[in-house]
Every structure is written in structure tokens, then in C-alpha cells.
Amino acid sequence: MRGGQLAENSQTEPAGETWNPITGCTKVSPGCKHCYAERIALRLQAIGQPKYANGFRVTLHEDALARPHKWKRPRMVFVNSMSDLLHDDVPDEFILRVFDVMHAARQHTYMALTKRAERLSRMDAILPWALHIWMGVTVENAEYAWRIDHLRRTGAHVRFLSLEPLLGPLPDLDLSGIDRVFVGAESGPGARPMSPAWATDIRGQCREQGVSFSFKQRGRNRKRVTRTLDGRLHRETPSVLTPTRACSPASRPEQLLIPM
């Protein structure tokens, strides 16, 4: 059991960072239908933001690679909130350069999330995993649960699942080798509904298999959003994520808000 004893954290909203050495993506599965990153990128392109001159086409940003070095205090960093690090249009060499920066600026803890689980498997042997680099895959419904198998086989020291937007039930999850599970409903324009029963079932499976469970939110717009499930917050951290494996106790966030 990787997760070990589960600890309930405080309700403080943490301050995190996003780091986007790559922007732009393409849709690969139903969870991409209402991509928040695409909406933001096209909006920024429309107002003339230079970084988004290409809109949502995959674009490499050499000038953004060194950004983590400028943050001296340890931070939780979400890698490529506006893209997918493992997108087929991103060269292997550039992905390795991103990993090089994560290794060099090791005062931070990094979370990388992908829907390209097959490429993650193909590159695993050459990816220089470290204790402060977390890897996750998105699974929006049972049809894409196979992504978990690819993640499980990697050498990542901390593995997490983002079940967001949760679009259907996920019965019979095999969570062996998984440390954290984040669940959330879709939000924003055209958001598809999530049944609370899907989330409570996943919570039960996490309990049974000793994996930490965090519930992000449900509600299709900002006015109706709630971060509770069955009337309580769920923001658990597995004991495996000690300061030596992540960031320092003073900087480790009690909850990490993972973009879709």
C-alpha cells in the first residue's frame, strides 16, 4: 500500500504556481470537450497577448523554461496547465529539458498531468524521475481507465489520478501503485452533470485500498459550486508525501487545485 495512513488537512486554500513552457493542445477524449485552457488561450489571443499569438496550437516557449529558478521559496507547481507535456507535437528533447529544469529547481514540488498515457509509457525509460516530481493521468469515465495501467508502470515516485471532469461511474478501480485521487465535476459553459453517487463510490474504493481522496467541487457554474461531498470537505494527504519526498512542511499545500 503506497498511500499509508491518511491525514485530513486544514481547509486553507493554498497558493500555488502554474508553469507553462508549452501552450496549446488537441482534443483526445470526451473530457476535452469543454476545455478551459482552450477558452483562455483564444481569449488571450484575441486581446493580443504575445504568448498566445498561435491561439491554441501547440507552441514551445523557450523563454519560459527557466521560470522555476526565479522562485526561491518552495512551491507546488502545476506543469503545463495550458497544454499536455506528453502531447505528440512536443519533441522528446523538449520534454527532457522540462525535466532537467525540474531537477535543477528541486526546492519545488511539481505535478504533471497527461491524457497521453501511451506516450508516457513509451518515454518512461528515459524520464529522470525524482521524489519531487509527481505524475498523473486524467480519467473521465470507465472507457479511459486503461490510462491508470500506463501510469502504474512508470517509475514516478508519486502517482495521482485526476478524475475530472468526472463524466460517468468508475466501478472496480484498481488503485494499486496510486498515491492520490482527485475528483471533480465539470464546470463552466456547457458543463455536463456529475452524479454525487459516482464520487462517493470512488471515495469508498479509495478507503478500501488505502489511497488518499480529495474532492474538488461540483456545480456547473460559480454561483452554485460546492466543494463538499456528503456535507464535508475531503482533502487528504497520504503519509508517503513527507517533506523528503515533496516540499517542506511550511510550504506544502493542504489542498492542490488541479486544472482539468
C-alpha positions, 0 to 999 in steps of 0.5 A: 500500500503506497498511500499509508495512513491518511491525514485530513488537512486544514481547509486553507486554500493554498497558493500555488504556481502554474508553469507553462513552457508549452501552450496549446493542445488537441482534443483526445477524449470526451473530457476535452470537450469543454476545455478551459485552457482552450477558452483562455488561450483564444481569449488571450489571443484575441486581446493580443497577448504575445504568448498566445499569438498561435491561439491554441496550437501547440507552441514551445516557449523557450523563454519560459523554461527557466521560470522555476529558478526565479522562485526561491521559496518552495512551491507546488507547481502545476506543469503545463496547465495550458497544454499536455507535456506528453502531447505528440507535437512536443519533441522528446528533447523538449520534454527532457529539458522540462525535466532537467529544469525540474531537477535543477529547481528541486526546492519545488514540488511539481505535478504533471498531468497527461491524457497521453498515457501511451506516450508516457509509457513509451518515454518512461525509460528515459524520464529522470524521475525524482521524489519531487516530481509527481505524475498523473493521468486524467480519467473521465469515465470507465472507457479511459481507465486503461490510462491508470495501467500506463501510469502504474508502470512508470517509475514516478515516485508519486502517482495521482489520478485526476478524475475530472471532469468526472463524466460517468461511474468508475466501478472496480478501480484498481488503485494499486501503485496510486498515491492520490485521487482527485475528483471533480465535476465539470464546470463552466459553459456547457458543463455536463452533470456529475452524479454525487453517487459516482464520487462517493463510490470512488471515495469508498474504493479509495478507503478500501485500498488505502489511497488518499481522496480529495474532492474538488467541487461540483456545480456547473457554474460559480454561483452554485459550486460546492466543494463538499461531498456528503456535507464535508470537505475531503482533502487528504494527504497520504503519509508517503508525501513527507517533506523528503519526498515533496516540499517542506512542511511550511510550504506544502499545500493542504489542498492542490487545485488541479486544472482539468 
